[in-house]
């Protein structure tokens, strides 16, 4: 890669490394982590002069500051002491996002929305204990008709789950302005 020096007064769209003044192409986080793992393996085996050259190319490719770029490959794959009896291996691998199965469906939300104004539209901490105790009484009213599955779910719903289910309804009733 030919080195292009950009004068300080010239504006450039291409990001420039602060250490060398060489432009680098921006990599996304996933690619930088992958590059870090590859560089770490070669750095841990290399001698000092070779490490310096590897580090220079790593900085030019990622745009990291030099001290941070030294730290990443040096600590990749090493064992760190987490607690007295537990050691963990340092890795920059990206984690998969956890996907949770929904317990409360649209039927539960559709039942909660008309019940919520009876509690003066307060947060989920107020109606949760009353719902647990009086679900059968609420179900006896025709305007709050619900199935047995919804009744069981409402009898054990948490305050946080009520708040999550009513988030859109709360947003609609929020007072705007002063």
Steps between C-alpha positions, in 0.01 A plus 500: 500500500659831397533749780316824439584791726217747550587850606330615821312782329349271237162350581460136408203268494729200555588446869870540576708323764624748763834321540610464141271735307414211268134468395326181603180338388238465770415148603185408683526364853463136396788529252722680754443223756579235242815687398600530867478122547716442190755765596516371859608153385778640281611757762530244778739290289703785343822669615516868601587664161238293318241584767560869440433462126190288565377761746553783248289322238237416763475868599478612138223247429287565810578859596551406866725707724842342544471411870159339447631316196788363711259392775253307281728238342706464817194402708306302240460139613672544836359374827378767743415440864131584544475390861698290745393168345405605149715585198358613167652520154501849346341505158356770279252271328158653444218342693177386348203700614272299724152439371232451761171330434212727590284382788236771472333528162264752340199353678653587839586852381150551357355397836733725700431816298135543614584393859785752532280818519321348801831543685527869395757411232774449758818297457495120517594483870153613609274271292719186518400386853136591441496308173644193670235509772195603294547348154189280530289796617623716209427217253140484620427843343390473136721789377809314628423161345808274496592140443632270772852516353498881523357475851789275609758731344350808668503325837881470489606803290774722644494878530779537246314283249189717545708809428652340189160393366345842564791700356316592179178588686693720744669677211161584347362647823812701590438872538709699254624853555505700818 
